[in-house]
């Protein structure tokens, strides 16, 4: 593990949310490479489709639950 690796704040927060904080500490290069691959779109959108029609990168269903 190289000490000079600069981990972006967005990736650090995402790793903490997903429970990958320890993995990020031990293998920062591998986790950053995996995040870069995982956050890329799978392919080009079909012709005529708006670019904002892609799904959100994070979805929290609990946020939409109503108080009971």
Helices and strands as residue ranges (DSSP letters): H 9-17, H 21-26, H 28-39, G 51-53, G 61-64
